[in-house]
Amino acid sequence: MAAALKPMERAALIVARGDSENTLRRTRYGFCSKKQPARVFTRRVMNWLYERALLDFDDPECPAAATLTPRGVAEADALVKDSVEKAGLA
């Protein structure tokens, strides 16, 4: 069984899912979405998600973008659904 997602991994999945293209783009500070540029994630967090096959890099050696895989989209949707249910909004 795979280990539970770390808090930063969960946050990165949710932010990437909120982007219109399900993509986090590389900036000088790290990876962020166009909708939430203040929320930046390190390459280390991106590597964790890549190792879990939840996202793909456009170029594994020097990525400019990280896009969610279908499995990553499903995981992000499940995280959002769980959060909504816990908040009592469903």
DSSP file (Angstrom, degrees, kcal/mol; ACC not computed):
  #  RESIDUE AA STRUCTURE BP1 BP2  ACC     N-H-->O    O-->H-N    N-H-->O    O-->H-N    TCO  KAPPA ALPHA  PHI   PSI    X-CA   Y-CA   Z-CA
    1    1 A M              0   0    0      0, 0.0     2,-0.1     0, 0.0     0, 0.0   0.000 360.0 360.0 360.0 137.1    0.0    0.0    0.0
    2    2 A A        -     0   0    0      1,-0.1     3,-0.1    50,-0.0    50,-0.0  -0.395 360.0-103.5 -72.4 148.1    1.3    3.4   -0.9
    3    3 A A        -     0   0    0      1,-0.1    -1,-0.1    -2,-0.1     3,-0.1  -0.313  45.4 -91.0 -67.5 154.7    2.1    5.9    1.9
    4    4 A A        -     0   0    0      1,-0.1    -1,-0.1    -2,-0.0     2,-0.1  -0.289  50.3 -94.0 -64.3 151.7   -0.4    8.7    2.6
    5    5 A L        -     0   0    0     -3,-0.1    -1,-0.1     1,-0.1    -3,-0.0  -0.407  38.2-120.2 -67.0 141.6    0.2   12.0    0.7
    6    6 A K     >  -     0   0    0     -2,-0.1     4,-2.4     1,-0.1     3,-0.3  -0.448  28.8-106.6 -75.8 156.9    2.2   14.6    2.5
    7    7 A P  H  > S+     0   0    0      0, 0.0     4,-2.3     0, 0.0     5,-0.2   0.872 120.8  49.7 -54.8 -40.5    0.5   18.0    3.2
    8    8 A M  H  > S+     0   0    0      2,-0.2     4,-2.3     1,-0.2     5,-0.2   0.856 109.2  52.5 -69.0 -32.9    2.5   19.8    0.5
    9    9 A E  H  > S+     0   0    0     -3,-0.3     4,-2.3     2,-0.2    -1,-0.2   0.924 109.9  48.4 -65.5 -44.1    1.7   17.1   -2.0
   10   10 A R  H  X S+     0   0    0     -4,-2.4     4,-2.2     1,-0.2    -2,-0.2   0.928 112.2  49.0 -61.2 -44.8   -2.0   17.4   -1.3
   11   11 A A  H  X S+     0   0    0     -4,-2.3     4,-2.5     1,-0.2     5,-0.2   0.908 110.4  50.4 -62.5 -42.4   -1.8   21.2   -1.6
   12   12 A A  H  X S+     0   0    0     -4,-2.3     4,-2.6     1,-0.2    -1,-0.2   0.897 109.9  50.7 -64.3 -40.2    0.1   21.0   -4.9
   13   13 A L  H  X S+     0   0    0     -4,-2.3     4,-2.4     2,-0.2    -1,-0.2   0.927 112.0  46.7 -62.4 -44.7   -2.5   18.5   -6.4
   14   14 A I  H  X S+     0   0    0     -4,-2.2     4,-1.5     2,-0.2    -2,-0.2   0.911 113.8  47.3 -66.1 -42.6   -5.4   20.8   -5.4
   15   15 A V  H  X S+     0   0    0     -4,-2.5     4,-0.7     2,-0.2    -1,-0.2   0.918 113.2  48.7 -65.2 -42.7   -3.7   23.9   -6.8
   16   16 A A  H >< S+     0   0    0     -4,-2.6     3,-0.9     1,-0.2     6,-0.2   0.895 109.3  52.9 -64.0 -38.8   -2.8   22.1  -10.0
   17   17 A R  H 3< S+     0   0    0     -4,-2.4    -1,-0.2     1,-0.2    -2,-0.2   0.819 103.5  58.4 -66.5 -29.6   -6.4   20.8  -10.4
   18   18 A G  H 3< S+     0   0    0     -4,-1.5    -1,-0.2    -5,-0.2    -2,-0.2   0.668  87.6  93.6 -73.7 -16.7   -7.7   24.4  -10.0
   19   19 A D  S X< S-     0   0    0     -3,-0.9     3,-1.3    -4,-0.7     5,-0.1  -0.504  85.6-122.9 -76.0 146.8   -5.7   25.5  -13.0
   20   20 A S  T 3  S+     0   0    0      1,-0.3    -1,-0.1    -2,-0.2    -4,-0.0   0.785 113.7  35.1 -62.2 -27.7   -7.5   25.4  -16.4
   21   21 A E  T 3  S-     0   0    0      2,-0.2    -1,-0.3    -5,-0.1    47,-0.1   0.274 108.8-118.3-107.8   9.1   -4.9   23.1  -17.9
   22   22 A N  S <  S+     0   0    0     -3,-1.3    46,-2.5    -6,-0.2     2,-0.4   0.876  74.3 131.1  54.4  40.2   -4.2   21.1  -14.7
   23   23 A T  E     -A   67   0A   0     44,-0.2     2,-0.5    -7,-0.2    11,-0.3  -0.956  52.1-154.8-130.5 140.4   -0.6   22.4  -14.9
   24   24 A L  E     -A   66   0A   0     42,-2.7    42,-2.6    -2,-0.4     2,-0.3  -0.966  23.4-148.1-108.5 130.0    1.9   24.0  -12.7
   25   25 A R  E     -AB  65  32A   0      7,-3.0     7,-2.4    -2,-0.5     2,-0.3  -0.724  16.6-112.2-101.2 147.5    4.5   26.1  -14.5
   26   26 A R  E     + B   0  31A   0     38,-2.7     5,-0.2    -2,-0.3     2,-0.2  -0.594  38.5 171.8 -80.2 135.1    8.0   26.6  -13.5
   27   27 A T        -     0   0    0      3,-3.4     3,-0.2    -2,-0.3    -1,-0.0  -0.689  53.2 -89.0-125.1-178.3    9.1   30.1  -12.3
   28   28 A R  S    S+     0   0    0     -2,-0.2     3,-0.1     1,-0.2    -2,-0.0   0.740 129.0  45.0 -67.0 -19.6   12.3   31.3  -10.8
   29   29 A Y  S    S-     0   0    0      1,-0.3     2,-0.3    13,-0.0    -1,-0.2   0.678 125.2 -82.1 -96.7 -20.6   10.8   30.5   -7.3
   30   30 A G  S    S-     0   0    0     -3,-0.2    -3,-3.4    12,-0.1     2,-0.4  -0.988  70.4 -29.3 151.2-153.6    9.3   27.1   -8.1
   31   31 A F  E     +BC  26  41A   0     10,-3.4    10,-2.7    -2,-0.3     2,-0.3  -0.843  61.9 156.8-102.9 134.9    6.2   25.7   -9.7
   32   32 A C  E     -B   25   0A   0     -7,-2.4    -7,-3.0    -2,-0.4     2,-0.2  -0.957  35.8-112.5-148.7 165.6    2.9   27.6   -9.5
   33   33 A S        -     0   0    0      3,-0.7     6,-0.1     6,-0.4    -9,-0.1  -0.575  26.7-119.3 -96.1 164.2   -0.4   27.9  -11.3
   34   34 A K  S    S+     0   0    0    -11,-0.3    -1,-0.1    -2,-0.2   -10,-0.1   0.828 114.3  50.5 -69.7 -31.4   -1.6   30.9  -13.3
   35   35 A K  S    S+     0   0    0      1,-0.2    -1,-0.2   -20,-0.2     3,-0.1   0.813 122.5  28.6 -77.8 -30.7   -4.6   31.3  -11.0
   36   36 A Q    >   +     0   0    0      3,-0.1     3,-1.4     1,-0.1    -3,-0.7  -0.587  65.5 161.3-129.9  70.2   -2.6   31.2   -7.7
   37   37 A P  T 3  S+     0   0    0      0, 0.0    -1,-0.1     0, 0.0    -2,-0.1   0.703  73.4  63.0 -66.9 -17.3    0.9   32.5   -8.5
   38   38 A A  T 3  S+     0   0    0      1,-0.1     2,-1.0    -3,-0.1    -2,-0.0   0.698  86.7  79.5 -78.9 -17.8    1.5   33.2   -4.8
   39   39 A R    <   +     0   0    0     -3,-1.4    -6,-0.4    -6,-0.1     2,-0.4  -0.791  68.5 178.3 -93.5 101.5    1.3   29.5   -4.0
   40   40 A V        -     0   0    0     -2,-1.0     2,-0.4    -8,-0.1    -8,-0.2  -0.852  14.4-161.1-113.4 139.3    4.7   28.1   -5.1
   41   41 A F  B     -C   31   0A   0    -10,-2.7   -10,-3.4    -2,-0.4    -2,-0.0  -0.935  19.2-121.1-121.1 142.2    5.9   24.5   -4.8
   42   42 A T     >  -     0   0    0     -2,-0.4     4,-1.8   -12,-0.2     5,-0.1  -0.239  26.1-110.0 -76.7 165.3    9.5   23.3   -4.9
   43   43 A R  H  > S+     0   0    0      1,-0.2     4,-2.7     2,-0.2     5,-0.2   0.840 118.3  62.4 -62.0 -33.2   11.0   20.8   -7.4
   44   44 A R  H  > S+     0   0    0      2,-0.2     4,-2.1     1,-0.2    -1,-0.2   0.931 103.6  46.5 -59.8 -46.2   11.2   18.4   -4.5
   45   45 A V  H  > S+     0   0    0      1,-0.2     4,-2.0     2,-0.2    -1,-0.2   0.912 112.3  51.1 -62.5 -41.7    7.4   18.3   -4.1
   46   46 A M  H  X S+     0   0    0     -4,-1.8     4,-2.4     1,-0.2    -2,-0.2   0.893 108.4  52.3 -62.4 -39.5    7.0   18.0   -7.8
   47   47 A N  H  X S+     0   0    0     -4,-2.7     4,-2.7     2,-0.2    -1,-0.2   0.892 106.0  53.9 -64.0 -39.4    9.5   15.0   -7.8
   48   48 A W  H  X S+     0   0    0     -4,-2.1     4,-1.3     1,-0.2    -1,-0.2   0.934 112.1  44.0 -58.9 -46.1    7.4   13.3   -5.0
   49   49 A L  H  <>S+     0   0    0     -4,-2.0     5,-2.7     1,-0.2     6,-0.7   0.868 112.0  53.3 -68.1 -36.1    4.3   13.6   -7.2
   50   50 A Y  H ><5S+     0   0    0     -4,-2.4     3,-1.4     1,-0.2    -2,-0.2   0.906 106.8  52.1 -63.5 -42.3    6.2   12.5  -10.3
   51   51 A E  H 3<5S+     0   0    0     -4,-2.7    -1,-0.2     1,-0.3    -2,-0.2   0.803 108.8  50.5 -64.9 -29.3    7.4    9.4   -8.4
   52   52 A R  T 3<5S-     0   0    0     -4,-1.3    -1,-0.3    -5,-0.2    -2,-0.2   0.431 114.8-120.0 -85.5  -0.3    3.8    8.6   -7.4
   53   53 A A  T < 5S+     0   0    0     -3,-1.4    19,-0.3    -4,-0.2    18,-0.2   0.824  78.8 124.6  63.3  34.4    2.8    9.0  -11.1
   54   54 A L  S   <S+     0   0    0     -5,-2.7    15,-1.7     1,-0.2     2,-0.3   0.581  74.8  18.2 -96.9 -13.4    0.4   11.8  -10.2
   55   55 A L  E     -D   68   0A   0     -6,-0.7     2,-0.4    13,-0.3    13,-0.3  -0.984  66.4-141.5-150.3 161.1    2.0   14.2  -12.6
   56   56 A D  E     -D   67   0A   0     11,-3.0    11,-2.7    -2,-0.3     2,-0.3  -0.949  15.1-134.8-122.9 144.4    4.2   14.3  -15.7
   57   57 A F  E     -D   66   0A   0     -2,-0.4     9,-0.2     9,-0.2     4,-0.1  -0.703  14.0-134.8 -91.1 148.7    6.9   16.8  -16.6
   58   58 A D  S    S+     0   0    0      7,-1.9    -1,-0.1     1,-0.3     8,-0.1   0.840 104.2  13.0 -69.3 -31.5    7.2   18.2  -20.1
   59   59 A D  S    S-     0   0    0      6,-0.3    -1,-0.3     1,-0.1     3,-0.1  -0.888  72.5-155.4-142.7 110.1   10.9   17.5  -19.9
   60   60 A P  S    S+     0   0    0      0, 0.0    -1,-0.1     0, 0.0    -2,-0.1   0.800  93.5  50.0 -59.3 -30.2   12.1   15.3  -17.0
   61   61 A E  S    S+     0   0    0      1,-0.2    -2,-0.0    -4,-0.1     0, 0.0   0.913 134.8   3.5 -75.5 -43.2   15.6   16.7  -17.0
   62   62 A C  S    S-     0   0    0     -3,-0.1    -1,-0.2    -5,-0.0     2,-0.1  -0.618  84.1-162.4-143.6  77.9   14.6   20.4  -17.0
   63   63 A P        -     0   0    0      0, 0.0     3,-0.1     0, 0.0    -6,-0.0  -0.347  22.0-179.0 -72.6 141.1   10.9   20.8  -16.7
   64   64 A A  S    S+     0   0    0      1,-0.3   -38,-2.7    -2,-0.1     2,-0.3   0.545  77.3  22.2-103.9 -17.1    9.0   24.0  -17.6
   65   65 A A  E     -A   25   0A   0    -40,-0.2    -7,-1.9    -6,-0.1     2,-0.4  -0.996  59.0-154.8-150.8 148.9    5.6   22.5  -16.7
   66   66 A A  E     -AD  24  57A   0    -42,-2.6   -42,-2.7    -2,-0.3     2,-0.4  -0.986  19.0-168.3-126.7 118.6    4.2   19.7  -14.6
   67   67 A T  E     -AD  23  56A   0    -11,-2.7   -11,-3.0    -2,-0.4   -44,-0.2  -0.880  24.9-111.0-112.6 137.8    0.8   18.4  -15.7
   68   68 A L  E     - D   0  55A   0    -46,-2.5   -13,-0.3    -2,-0.4   -14,-0.1  -0.363  27.5-136.5 -63.8 140.6   -1.5   16.1  -13.7
   69   69 A T     >  -     0   0    0    -15,-1.7     4,-2.6     1,-0.1     5,-0.2  -0.430  34.7 -96.6 -83.0 169.3   -2.0   12.6  -15.0
   70   70 A P  H  > S+     0   0    0      0, 0.0     4,-2.2     0, 0.0     5,-0.1   0.882 130.4  51.4 -55.5 -36.9   -5.5   11.1  -15.1
   71   71 A R  H  > S+     0   0    0    -18,-0.2     4,-2.2     2,-0.2     5,-0.1   0.889 109.0  50.2 -65.9 -38.4   -4.6    9.4  -11.8
   72   72 A G  H  > S+     0   0    0    -19,-0.3     4,-2.5     2,-0.2    -1,-0.2   0.883 109.1  51.2 -66.5 -39.1   -3.5   12.8  -10.4
   73   73 A V  H  X S+     0   0    0     -4,-2.6     4,-2.6     2,-0.2    -2,-0.2   0.924 111.1  48.4 -62.5 -44.6   -6.7   14.4  -11.5
   74   74 A A  H  X S+     0   0    0     -4,-2.2     4,-2.1    -5,-0.2    -2,-0.2   0.904 112.3  48.6 -63.0 -41.7   -8.7   11.6   -9.7
   75   75 A E  H  X S+     0   0    0     -4,-2.2     4,-2.2     2,-0.2    -2,-0.2   0.914 112.1  48.4 -64.6 -43.3   -6.6   12.0   -6.6
   76   76 A A  H  X S+     0   0    0     -4,-2.5     4,-2.3     2,-0.2    -2,-0.2   0.910 110.9  50.8 -64.2 -42.2   -7.1   15.8   -6.5
   77   77 A D  H  X S+     0   0    0     -4,-2.6     4,-2.5     1,-0.2    -1,-0.2   0.896 110.0  50.4 -62.1 -39.7  -10.9   15.4   -7.1
   78   78 A A  H  X S+     0   0    0     -4,-2.1     4,-2.6     2,-0.2    -1,-0.2   0.890 109.4  51.2 -65.7 -38.9  -11.0   13.0   -4.2
   79   79 A L  H  X S+     0   0    0     -4,-2.2     4,-2.1     2,-0.2    -2,-0.2   0.915 111.9  46.5 -63.2 -43.0   -9.1   15.4   -1.9
   80   80 A V  H  X S+     0   0    0     -4,-2.3     4,-2.4     2,-0.2    -2,-0.2   0.919 112.3  50.4 -65.5 -43.3  -11.5   18.2   -2.8
   81   81 A K  H  X S+     0   0    0     -4,-2.5     4,-2.4     1,-0.2    -2,-0.2   0.926 110.9  48.9 -61.3 -45.6  -14.5   16.0   -2.3
   82   82 A D  H  X S+     0   0    0     -4,-2.6     4,-2.5     1,-0.2    -1,-0.2   0.896 111.2  50.3 -61.1 -41.0  -13.3   14.9    1.1
   83   83 A S  H  X S+     0   0    0     -4,-2.1     4,-1.8     2,-0.2    -1,-0.2   0.896 110.4  49.3 -64.8 -40.7  -12.6   18.5    2.2
   84   84 A V  H  X>S+     0   0    0     -4,-2.4     5,-2.3     2,-0.2     6,-0.6   0.915 112.3  48.2 -65.4 -42.8  -16.0   19.6    1.2
   85   85 A E  H ><5S+     0   0    0     -4,-2.4     3,-1.0     1,-0.2    -2,-0.2   0.910 110.6  50.4 -64.6 -42.4  -17.6   16.7    3.1
   86   86 A K  H 3<5S+     0   0    0     -4,-2.5    -1,-0.2     1,-0.3    -2,-0.2   0.842 109.2  52.2 -64.2 -33.1  -15.6   17.4    6.2
   87   87 A A  H 3<5S-     0   0    0     -4,-1.8    -1,-0.3    -5,-0.2    -2,-0.2   0.580 113.4-121.1 -79.1  -9.0  -16.6   21.1    6.1
   88   88 A G  T <<5S+     0   0    0     -3,-1.0    -3,-0.2    -4,-0.5    -2,-0.1   0.769  78.3 121.8  76.6  25.7  -20.2   20.1    5.9
   89   89 A L      <       0   0    0     -5,-2.3    -4,-0.2     1,-0.2    -5,-0.1   0.505 360.0 360.0 -97.4  -6.3  -20.8   21.8    2.5
   90   90 A A              0   0    0     -6,-0.6    -1,-0.2    -5,-0.1    -5,-0.1   0.469 360.0 360.0 -86.9 360.0  -21.9   18.7    0.6
